Amino acid sequence: MKKVSVLITTYNFEKYVNETIDSVLQQTYKNIEIIIADDGSTDDTPNILLQYKRNHPNLIKLSLSEKNMGISANFNKGYFMATGEY
């Protein structure tokens, strides 16, 4: 089974981030890594992401930016963390 990298980008997404991550965790294909790149959120998103990282340390790669860089820079930061074939 080839490894699939799933990239989730966030910015002030606390209302939906649990649902988004849980949806990926519930998939039946298990050879995945979840990369989450947060773009300097000022709401509770970073704390939620840190909790997921603690609960799934071998599955989730986390990038927390200190300031907002914009969607392109944030996406690229997460993209370059990917190690999956797909």
trRosetta pair geometry for C-beta under 8 A, 3 or more apart (Angstrom, degrees):
i j d omega theta_ij theta_ji phi_ij phi_ji
1 29 7.5 178 -166 -160 129 89
1 30 7.7 41 130 63 161 74
1 31 4.3 153 120 0 117 148
2 31 6.9 152 92 105 24 137
2 84 7.5 94 151 -173 82 86
2 85 4.4 -68 -177 51 115 136
2 86 6.2 82 121 -4 121 106
3 31 5.1 -106 -100 151 56 100
3 32 6.9 143 -163 -103 67 27
3 33 6.7 25 -179 -8 113 97
3 83 6.9 -17 116 106 147 79
3 84 4.0 -134 121 -125 91 79
3 85 5.6 112 57 6 74 83
3 86 7.4 178 97 32 48 75
4 29 6.6 36 20 128 140 132
4 31 6.6 101 13 98 80 76
4 32 4.8 -31 71 -107 90 83
4 33 7.7 -174 90 26 47 63
4 84 5.0 59 -165 -170 9 150
4 85 7.5 -49 -79 56 46 71
4 86 4.7 -28 -112 76 76 102
5 32 7.3 146 -96 -161 22 71
5 33 5.3 -18 -114 63 70 97
5 35 6.0 12 -174 -4 101 118
5 82 3.7 76 177 -144 170 106
5 83 6.6 136 -75 45 124 44
5 84 3.4 -165 -28 21 83 122
5 86 7.0 -176 23 92 71 47
6 24 5.3 159 127 -141 162 135
6 32 5.7 17 -8 -174 109 122
6 33 7.1 -174 27 87 73 46
6 34 5.0 -23 70 -111 106 66
6 35 6.9 172 83 25 49 71
7 35 4.9 -21 -107 72 69 106
7 36 7.9 159 -159 -86 49 32
7 37 7.0 0 -167 4 95 108
7 75 7.3 80 148 -150 139 72
7 78 4.7 119 -150 137 113 126
7 79 6.3 0 -100 -80 160 58
7 82 6.6 -58 -63 -69 110 119
8 17 8.0 112 155 -141 136 82
8 20 6.0 125 -140 143 136 126
8 21 6.8 -79 -13 -82 174 76
8 24 7.3 -108 -50 -28 127 150
8 34 6.7 7 2 -175 113 94
8 35 7.1 171 26 87 67 53
8 36 4.7 -16 70 -109 103 77
8 37 7.4 171 87 26 52 65
8 78 7.7 -144 58 -152 38 157
9 36 7.9 163 -90 -158 24 52
9 37 5.1 -21 -112 69 72 97
9 38 7.9 153 -165 -90 51 30
9 39 6.8 35 -178 -29 95 110
9 71 6.8 87 145 -148 151 77
9 74 5.4 106 -150 124 117 113
9 75 5.4 -43 -74 -85 147 72
9 78 6.1 -137 -82 3 85 152
10 13 4.2 -108 -152 23 97 137
10 17 5.9 31 -119 -101 141 117
10 36 6.5 9 -1 -174 118 96
10 37 7.2 168 24 86 72 47
10 38 4.7 -26 72 -108 103 74
10 39 6.8 -168 89 11 49 81
10 41 6.3 -24 128 -51 100 130
10 45 5.5 -178 148 -174 133 140
10 49 7.2 -165 46 -67 156 132
11 38 6.9 140 -81 -164 50 64
11 39 4.2 -29 -83 57 106 111
11 40 7.1 13 -127 58 93 65
11 41 5.6 -177 -150 -80 42 82
11 45 7.6 -178 -156 44 13 172
11 68 6.7 66 -137 -120 126 104
11 71 7.7 -92 -12 -86 140 77
11 74 7.2 -89 -56 -87 111 177
12 41 4.9 165 -61 -138 50 90
12 42 6.3 -8 -85 41 105 72
12 43 4.8 94 -137 4 75 116
12 45 6.2 -139 -108 -17 21 135
13 16 5.5 -68 179 58 87 91
13 17 4.7 103 114 -58 100 99
13 20 7.5 -13 154 6 130 146
13 41 6.9 -89 14 -102 73 138
13 43 7.9 175 27 60 30 128
13 45 5.2 75 49 -106 71 133
14 17 6.0 -41 -119 11 27 116
14 41 7.5 135 -42 177 89 142
14 43 4.6 -116 -11 123 127 125
14 44 4.5 73 -113 61 144 86
14 45 4.7 -120 -64 -63 77 70
14 48 6.1 148 -128 -10 80 142
16 19 5.4 -63 -163 46 61 112
16 20 5.7 63 142 -28 86 107
17 20 5.5 -55 -144 36 34 115
17 21 6.2 25 163 -12 69 107
17 45 5.7 126 -33 -132 156 88
17 48 5.4 115 90 107 134 143
17 49 6.9 -70 168 -64 145 83
18 21 6.3 -62 -147 41 26 102
18 22 5.9 23 159 -17 65 115
18 48 6.5 -97 -62 -169 84 132
19 22 5.9 -57 -138 41 25 111
19 23 6.3 35 158 -28 61 106
20 23 5.9 -56 -157 27 25 114
20 24 7.2 18 151 -11 60 102
21 24 5.9 -56 -157 36 38 108
21 25 6.3 35 149 -18 70 109
21 34 7.0 87 -140 176 86 153
21 36 7.3 -13 -93 -81 113 136
21 52 5.6 -56 169 -122 162 155
22 25 5.4 -56 -144 40 35 113
22 26 6.2 33 158 -21 67 109
23 26 6.0 -60 -149 35 27 110
23 27 7.6 49 149 -44 57 87
24 27 6.0 -30 -166 -9 40 115
24 32 7.3 -148 174 133 102 154
24 34 5.6 113 126 -104 147 126
25 34 7.7 -33 -67 -47 75 153
25 56 7.3 -123 -107 -78 121 157
25 59 7.9 78 -109 137 90 153
27 30 7.8 179 99 -73 86 46
27 32 7.1 59 72 -16 132 154
29 32 6.5 90 113 -41 91 111
32 59 7.3 39 93 -157 81 96
32 84 7.2 -5 -140 -92 51 142
33 59 6.5 -172 -130 -168 53 50
33 60 7.7 151 -173 -98 69 22
33 61 6.2 27 168 -6 114 109
33 82 7.3 159 79 -136 123 63
33 83 6.5 46 19 48 158 92
33 84 5.9 -160 29 -48 103 107
34 56 7.5 26 42 117 126 140
34 59 5.8 31 19 146 100 87
34 60 4.9 -29 75 -105 103 71
34 61 7.2 177 88 26 49 68
35 60 7.8 151 -91 -160 26 56
35 61 4.7 -17 -109 68 74 106
35 62 7.9 -177 -156 -75 50 29
35 63 7.4 20 -179 -1 89 105
35 78 4.8 138 134 -167 118 94
35 81 5.0 151 -137 89 135 120
35 82 5.9 -92 -18 -77 153 74
36 49 5.6 -161 118 -141 146 120
36 52 7.5 67 -2 84 158 138
36 60 6.4 -4 4 -165 111 104
36 61 7.3 168 23 84 64 54
36 62 5.3 -10 64 -113 98 70
36 63 7.1 -171 95 32 53 69
36 78 7.2 -75 156 -118 7 126
37 63 4.5 -4 -116 64 72 116
37 65 7.6 41 180 -22 80 104
37 74 5.1 152 133 174 119 82
37 75 6.9 161 72 -97 148 25
37 77 5.2 139 -141 87 136 102
37 78 3.3 -109 -28 -57 132 112
37 81 7.6 167 -69 14 107 135
38 41 5.3 -63 -177 -4 114 108
38 45 5.9 162 -134 127 130 119
38 46 5.9 162 121 -87 167 77
38 49 6.0 -122 -43 -18 136 166
38 62 7.7 5 0 -169 104 87
38 63 6.8 -176 27 93 65 63
38 64 5.0 1 57 -118 117 62
38 65 6.3 -151 96 22 66 79
38 74 7.6 -78 128 -153 13 123
39 65 5.5 1 -140 42 33 134
39 68 5.3 52 149 -131 94 67
39 69 5.9 -120 -148 36 93 78
39 70 7.3 -153 -157 38 136 11
39 71 7.1 -50 -77 -90 162 45
39 73 7.9 111 -124 82 108 89
39 74 3.9 -46 -84 -91 108 149
40 65 4.5 -59 -50 99 80 100
40 66 6.2 11 -108 111 97 22
40 67 4.6 16 -111 176 149 14
40 68 4.0 -121 61 -57 133 54
40 69 6.9 132 -12 -11 121 70
41 45 3.8 -29 129 53 170 127
41 46 5.6 -177 65 -33 110 86
44 47 5.1 -53 -171 43 76 115
44 48 5.9 80 131 -26 88 100
45 48 5.7 -60 -148 37 33 112
45 49 6.2 31 158 -19 68 108
46 49 5.6 -57 -147 38 32 112
46 50 6.3 35 156 -22 67 104
46 64 5.4 72 -130 -136 109 128
47 50 5.7 -50 -146 34 32 113
47 51 6.7 36 153 -21 62 102
48 51 5.8 -55 -156 32 32 113
48 52 6.8 31 149 -15 65 103
49 52 5.7 -53 -152 36 36 110
49 53 6.3 38 150 -20 67 105
49 62 5.8 136 157 -136 112 126
49 64 6.9 160 90 -81 141 107
50 53 5.4 -52 -147 36 34 115
50 54 6.4 38 152 -21 65 102
50 62 7.3 119 -91 175 51 169
50 64 7.8 1 -64 -58 93 145
51 54 5.7 -51 -149 34 33 112
51 55 6.4 25 154 -13 64 110
52 55 5.7 -62 -146 43 32 108
52 56 6.0 -22 170 29 70 108
52 60 5.7 120 130 -70 97 173
52 62 8.0 141 82 -78 98 126
53 56 6.9 -79 -130 62 21 72
53 57 6.4 58 168 -99 63 60
53 60 5.0 -125 -104 96 62 127
53 62 4.7 -48 -83 -23 135 142
54 57 6.8 2 -143 -62 22 93
56 59 4.1 -51 167 50 109 114
56 60 4.7 84 95 -7 105 108
57 60 7.1 -65 -116 48 18 86
61 81 5.2 -177 129 156 143 131
63 77 5.4 -175 145 138 160 116
63 78 6.0 -147 31 -82 135 71
63 81 6.4 -151 -41 -41 125 151
65 68 7.1 113 107 -92 130 24
65 69 5.7 -103 -161 -11 161 111
65 74 6.6 -93 -14 -107 145 94
65 77 7.2 112 -64 59 114 175
69 73 3.8 -98 138 91 118 134
69 74 5.5 150 66 -53 105 79
69 77 7.5 86 64 -24 154 134
70 73 5.1 77 65 19 87 104
70 74 6.7 -164 88 -8 39 95
71 74 5.7 -62 -142 42 28 110
71 75 6.0 30 161 -21 67 108
72 75 5.9 -54 -146 36 27 110
72 76 6.3 24 157 -16 63 108
73 76 5.8 -55 -146 38 30 111
73 77 6.4 37 154 -26 63 103
74 77 5.7 -50 -151 29 31 115
74 78 6.8 24 154 -10 63 104
75 78 6.0 -63 -156 41 33 106
75 79 6.0 37 150 -26 69 110
76 79 5.3 -51 -139 35 34 118
76 80 6.3 28 164 -16 66 105
77 80 6.5 -62 -153 36 23 104
77 81 7.2 24 148 -21 57 107
78 81 5.7 -59 -158 28 38 114
78 82 7.4 54 148 -40 65 92
79 82 5.9 -39 -168 0 39 117
